[in-house]
Amino acid sequence: MDLPWGDERTKQFATNIGLITSNGPYGYNIMAAEWTHQLSYSPGLIGVSIDQKNATHSNIIKKKVFGVNLCAYDQNILSSISGGSSGKLVDKIGAIKELGFEFFKAKKIDVLMVKGASMQAECKLIRKIIFGDHTTFVGEVIELYPAGQKEPLILYHNKYWKVGDNIPRPQQQEMIIIKGILEKHKKDNKK
C-alpha cells in the first residue's frame, strides 16, 4: 500500500525541516527534507531520506558528504524555495542569496551551511539504504556548530508551525502512581 503525498492521513506526521546542503555534479545546492532525523548520540549520526531523482541525491552519491541545517522558524521562505524547485534546473543558492539569506563555507567539507539555522552539522556519508522511492543517507557528524538561538520550523498538515506551548511531563506524584502500576504488570522473564 502506498502512503501518498498530501493524503490527509499522512499529513498527521509532524516533522522538522532539514535544509540539506551539498556539492557535486549539480554544483552547490540546497534542498528541504522533512525526513531528517538524529539516529545516534555516539557516534553522532543523522539520517536524511531523499528522492532518488533529486540533484542533492546525485551530489551526495558523488562527494559522500552533506550539510544538515535545521530550518529556523523565520526561514519559511528559504524552506519553500529549497523544497519547491529542482537544483537540476535552478541555482537555488543564488536565488536564496538574492532574497537576503546568507550562507557560509563549511569547516571540514566542501558545502555551504545556512546562516541562522536552528542547528548545523557537517556529515560524512557512512551508509546509504534504499527504501522505496527514497534513499536514506546516514551521515556521521564530523563538525557540529553551536546551537542557534532560534527554534526549528515544524511542518504539520502541510503547513509551517512554530513550536507552541510546552506540555509538561507527568508530575512526581503521577510518576509514583505510574511506577506502581508498571511494577504490578512486570513480566516474568524466566521464559
N, C-alpha and C positions, 0 to 999 in steps of 0.2 A: 504494500500500500504506500502511496506517495503522501508526503506532507507538503501540499502545495504552498508556494509563497503567497502571502496575502490572505490565506484562508483564516476565517475567524478563530478557529481552534489553534492555529499556530501563532496567532498574534498574542496569545496569552503568555508567551515567554518574555521575561524582562531581562534585557542584556545591556552590557556596556558597549561602547563602540570603540574598537581598536582602529587607529589610523596607522596602517601598515605601510612603512616606507621601504623602498628597495631601489636597486640599481642593476642594470643588466642590458639585455638586448633592446629594451624599450626606454633606456635612459633612467634618470631619476624619476621615481613615480611614488604616488600615494594612493591608497585605496581605503575605504571604510569597510571594516569587517566586524559584524556584530558577534561572530563566533570567535572571540578572543578570550582565552582563559589562562589563569595561572594553574599549572599542573602539579608543581612540586616546590617545596621550600628548599630542600637540599638534595641534589643541586637545584638551583633556581631554574625552573623550566616553564616556558609559556607555549601554549598551543594556539594556532590560528588556522581556521578552515577557510580555504579559498577555492572558488570555482576554477576548474581546470582550464577554462578559456581566457582567464584574466591575464593581463600584462604582468601583474605582480607575481602570479604563479610562475610564468616564464623567467622573470628576473630572479626569483629565489632559487629555482632549479639551477640556473646558470651560475650564480655567485655564492650560493649557500649561506647567505646572511640576510637579515632583515631587521628593521626597527619596529618597535611596538610603542605607540604613543596613545595612551587612553585619552580620548576626546574629552575636553573640559566642557562644562555646561554652557559656556559662552562661545563655543566653537561649532554651533549647529550649522552655520553656513559652510564651514570647512568640511564638515561631515557630509553634507548634501552634495557638494561638488566632488568630493573624493569618491563617494559611492554612486554618483549619478551619471558618470561618464567613463569611458574606457581610456586607459593610458596608452592603448594602441592607436587611438585617434586624436587624443587631446593632450597637450602639455599641461597637466593639471597643476604641477608645481608653479609654472609661470602664471597661470590664471589665478591661483590662490595668492601668490605674492602680489599680483596687481590689486587684489581686494584688500591688501594690508596685513595679511597674515605673514608670519616670519618663520624661517627655518634656520637651523644651524648644523654644521657638519658634525657627524658622529665622531667620537674619540677613537674607536678601535676598528670600525668597519666603514666602507665607502657608501654610506647612505646619508640622507638628510633627516634630521629629527625636527619635530614640531615644537616650536617655542610656545610656552604657555599651556602645554598639555597637562593633564592631571597626573600622568605618570609617563616616564620614558625609559625604555630599556633597549639595549643593543643585544641582538641574539645571533648565535651561530647555529646553523641548521645541524641537528643531530639525527633526525628521523623524519621521514615522510610516510604517511599512511593514507591510502586511497579509501574513502568512504563514499560510495555512490558517486554523485557528480562533483564532489569536492575532495580536495587533498588537505589533510591536516598536517601542517608543518610544525614539528616540535623543535623549538629553539632553546638552547642553553643560554641563559643570561650571562653576558661577558662584561657588561657595563650597565649600571643602574644609577640613574640620576636622582638627586634629592627630590622628594615628593613635592609636587606643585601645591599651590595654596588653593586651588580650585577643585570643587567636587566634580566627579565624572558625569558626562551626559549619559542618560539612560534612554534606551529605546524600548517602548512598550506600546502594543497595539498600533504599530507603525507610526507612532508619534514620539517626539522628543520630550523628555522629562528631566527635571532637576530633582535630586534627592529631596524628599519631603520630611515629614515628621518621623522622629525616631520612635520606634516601637520597642519599649523596654523588654528585657528578658524577664522571666518569672522572678518574683521576689524570693528572698531566702526562705521565708515561711512556706511558700508554694513549693520550692525545691525540696524541702524536708518531706512534705507530703508525697511528692513525686518519687523521691528516693525510696520511701517506704513501700509504695505501690510496686516499683520496679523490683525491690528485694522480694516481695511476695510472689512475683511472677518469674523469678530466676529459674532458668532451665537447668536440668541435671545434665552435666557434660560428661557423664560416665559411659556414654554410648560408644 
